[in-house]
């Protein structure tokens, strides 16, 4: 069974509905492939919106997960998502803005003074 995969259904010789359906099935199978898309360092840097050199330094320092293709760095989509997750910060609500600790909505200075008086 030696079928040639077509790049696009329009590249199939028209006139044969079976050929057109087979080409569409081939394209559908390619979309559902378990093989992840691999991005070059430059593509990954564009997605992350950072300089390629900055990303290369982080990859060499093993700050982000990546793979090497020969002597070049590359990243899968899941590794890029992991890099985004590790670059993001968690929101921390200061004590004076936390409604559970500061139900009266005091300013930072008033909150500190009140805490000092209570201690």
Secondary structure, 3 states (H helix, E strand, C coil): CCCCCCCCHHHCCCCCHHHHHHHHHHHHHHHCCCCCCEEEHHHHHHHHCCCHHHHHHHHHCCCCCCEEECCEEEEEHHHHHHHHHHHCCCCCCCHHHCCCCCCCCCCHHHHHHHHHHHC
